[in-house]
Amino acid sequence: MHTMLVLGGYGFFGTRIAAGLVGNSNVRVLIAGRDQAQARGSARAMQLPDDHAIRLDATAADFSASLRTLGVNTVIHTAGPFQGQDYKVASDAIAAGANYIDLADGRRFVAGIGVLDDTARCSGVLVASGASSVPALSSAIVDVYAPAFERLESIRLGIGSGARAPGLATVQGVFGYCGKPFRRLENGAWTDTHGWLDLMRYEFPQPVGRRFLGSCDVPDLEVFPTRYGSVRTVTFHGGFASDIGHLFVWMMAQLVRAGVISSVAPLARPLNRMSRWLEPLISDKGAMFVEMEGVGRDGQAMKRRWCILAAQNHGPYIPCAAAIALAKKLADGVAPHSGARPCVGMLTVEECLAPLKGLDVRVVADPV
Ligand SMILES: NC(=O)c1ccc[n+]([C@@H]2O[C@H](COP(=O)([O-])OP(=O)(O)OC[C@H]3O[C@@H](n4cnc5c(N)ncnc54)[C@H](OP(=O)(O)O)[C@@H]3O)[C@@H](O)[C@H]2O)c1
């Protein structure tokens, strides 16, 4: 039995990840967080015994000792926001001899995880950061198309979400950089852009259609220019299902940029709650795109697009799938070699999508 502890196991994504692992005959799932009652409620909903619900605070000094006592083989860390978080959870997992997978979307967090590489190797464990839509799935997609290019010059990515509001940690993370400057590679130069500005209208395949998107600070902006050496442009845009909601966030970003307000982060909780009330009024469809441009093997300009579309509010399962897939590999003893690195090159697109079987999710992609 491989014991997986899902930290934040009753959170928005943690619940879905735990549910995706329950039922695997070689996996024992523990649901952990700071609230015992919520952990128990979530465990019971998954028909797990009460002793699989664990009250655990990741910031506690004895967190590593607790992992050892519980016999944890792999920690799945979903207790964001990761922006500004240190590597305590990963370090404690290594010290406890456990593998570590996280859902991080914090750019510096994911790009810097290599500082733990030596310790992770010495302990013979895997530490994988960003086992989610970005950069695990996004890089797996680029890995498929990259060999078809003579020179891959630009990678543009984006996600237009559906109505189902994610958890507080997600909203706090993305609102943290709203209106704040960050760098991205554009036409070969590192250029400033601002969170949720750089407004664009993007045409997803039907039935998602046109959505407003704004620039987001994700790990890919840092990781891809190194991984795909020839690229001169890497951008990421995100958007909300409601046009009005998106334009509201865009306006708040303008106010932060102009110095009228210092941050949108304090609005994360009330806006998150409000978006739950509004859910029935908003599209249940969401999508992700990866656009790659460059020069083909025939010397001609080449462009490829890969999209995944979700309906019935099944979109939130997509960011969970890579973590589930990697966790299963660890349980099956076929995981990548030990060490600490961003979750790129560890999973194929098929592996990232396998946990989505049976959901209202489909891929619309150009041939390679
Ligand atoms: N890379 C990607 O593509 C991607 C995509 C989607 C989401 N994400 C990330 O996934 C993360 C999770 O998002 P979410 O929407 O699921 O958030 P959420 O619903 O707020 O869940 C966070 C969970 O962590 C727990 N938690 C918080 N602090 C803790 C602590 N100190 N010790 C133990 N547990 C703690 C919370 O419970 P208690 O507060 O009760 O302890 C809660 O269960 C976010 O950071 C988001 O950015 C990444």
PDBQT file of the ligand as one rigid body, heavy atoms in Angstrom, charges set to zero:
ROOT
HETATM    1  N1  LIG A 401      -0.621  25.113 -11.444  1.00  0.00    +0.000 N 
HETATM    2  C1  LIG A 401      -1.884  25.134 -11.851  1.00  0.00    +0.000 C 
HETATM    3  O1  LIG A 401      -2.163  25.011 -13.053  1.00  0.00    +0.000 OA
HETATM    4  C2  LIG A 401      -3.007  25.258 -10.854  1.00  0.00    +0.000 A 
HETATM    5  C3  LIG A 401      -4.316  25.120 -11.300  1.00  0.00    +0.000 A 
HETATM    6  C4  LIG A 401      -5.330  25.201 -10.373  1.00  0.00    +0.000 A 
HETATM    7  C5  LIG A 401      -5.039  25.445  -9.023  1.00  0.00    +0.000 A 
HETATM    8  N2  LIG A 401      -3.741  25.593  -8.629  1.00  0.00    +0.000 N 
HETATM    9  C6  LIG A 401      -3.423  25.883  -7.214  1.00  0.00    +0.000 C 
HETATM   10  O2  LIG A 401      -3.995  24.929  -6.354  1.00  0.00    +0.000 OA
HETATM   11  C7  LIG A 401      -4.066  25.487  -5.043  1.00  0.00    +0.000 C 
HETATM   12  C8  LIG A 401      -5.317  25.000  -4.334  1.00  0.00    +0.000 C 
HETATM   13  O3  LIG A 401      -6.424  25.697  -4.780  1.00  0.00    +0.000 OA
HETATM   14  P1  LIG A 401      -7.895  25.455  -4.203  1.00  0.00    +0.000 P 
HETATM   15  O4  LIG A 401      -8.785  26.231  -5.097  1.00  0.00    +0.000 OA
HETATM   16  O5  LIG A 401      -8.127  24.003  -4.039  1.00  0.00    +0.000 OA
HETATM   17  O6  LIG A 401      -7.793  26.152  -2.770  1.00  0.00    +0.000 OA
HETATM   18  P2  LIG A 401      -8.693  25.921  -1.477  1.00  0.00    +0.000 P 
HETATM   19  O7  LIG A 401     -10.036  25.382  -1.833  1.00  0.00    +0.000 OA
HETATM   20  O8  LIG A 401      -8.633  27.201  -0.713  1.00  0.00    +0.000 OA
HETATM   21  O9  LIG A 401      -7.932  24.758  -0.708  1.00  0.00    +0.000 OA
HETATM   22  C9  LIG A 401      -6.788  24.969   0.061  1.00  0.00    +0.000 C 
HETATM   23  C10 LIG A 401      -6.771  23.880   1.120  1.00  0.00    +0.000 C 
HETATM   24  O10 LIG A 401      -5.553  23.969   1.865  1.00  0.00    +0.000 OA
HETATM   25  C11 LIG A 401      -5.851  23.868   3.272  1.00  0.00    +0.000 C 
HETATM   26  N3  LIG A 401      -4.797  24.585   3.993  1.00  0.00    +0.000 N 
HETATM   27  C12 LIG A 401      -4.522  25.901   3.948  1.00  0.00    +0.000 A 
HETATM   28  N4  LIG A 401      -3.501  26.194   4.760  1.00  0.00    +0.000 NA
HETATM   29  C13 LIG A 401      -3.114  25.026   5.339  1.00  0.00    +0.000 A 
HETATM   30  C14 LIG A 401      -2.118  24.666   6.285  1.00  0.00    +0.000 A 
HETATM   31  N5  LIG A 401      -1.294  25.572   6.815  1.00  0.00    +0.000 N 
HETATM   32  N6  LIG A 401      -1.990  23.375   6.629  1.00  0.00    +0.000 NA
HETATM   33  C15 LIG A 401      -2.834  22.432   6.116  1.00  0.00    +0.000 A 
HETATM   34  N7  LIG A 401      -3.793  22.704   5.223  1.00  0.00    +0.000 NA
HETATM   35  C16 LIG A 401      -3.939  23.992   4.849  1.00  0.00    +0.000 A 
HETATM   36  C17 LIG A 401      -7.225  24.501   3.406  1.00  0.00    +0.000 C 
HETATM   37  O11 LIG A 401      -7.924  24.058   4.546  1.00  0.00    +0.000 OA
HETATM   38  P3  LIG A 401      -7.789  24.810   5.971  1.00  0.00    +0.000 P 
HETATM   39  O12 LIG A 401      -7.682  26.273   5.707  1.00  0.00    +0.000 OA
HETATM   40  O13 LIG A 401      -9.045  24.416   6.711  1.00  0.00    +0.000 OA
HETATM   41  O14 LIG A 401      -6.564  24.240   6.613  1.00  0.00    +0.000 OA
HETATM   42  C18 LIG A 401      -7.899  24.001   2.127  1.00  0.00    +0.000 C 
HETATM   43  O15 LIG A 401      -8.439  22.711   2.352  1.00  0.00    +0.000 OA
HETATM   44  C19 LIG A 401      -3.998  26.999  -5.239  1.00  0.00    +0.000 C 
HETATM   45  O16 LIG A 401      -2.819  27.514  -4.689  1.00  0.00    +0.000 OA
HETATM   46  C20 LIG A 401      -4.030  27.179  -6.752  1.00  0.00    +0.000 C 
HETATM   47  O17 LIG A 401      -3.285  28.282  -7.188  1.00  0.00    +0.000 OA
HETATM   48  C21 LIG A 401      -2.746  25.503  -9.529  1.00  0.00    +0.000 A 
ENDROOT
TORSDOF 0
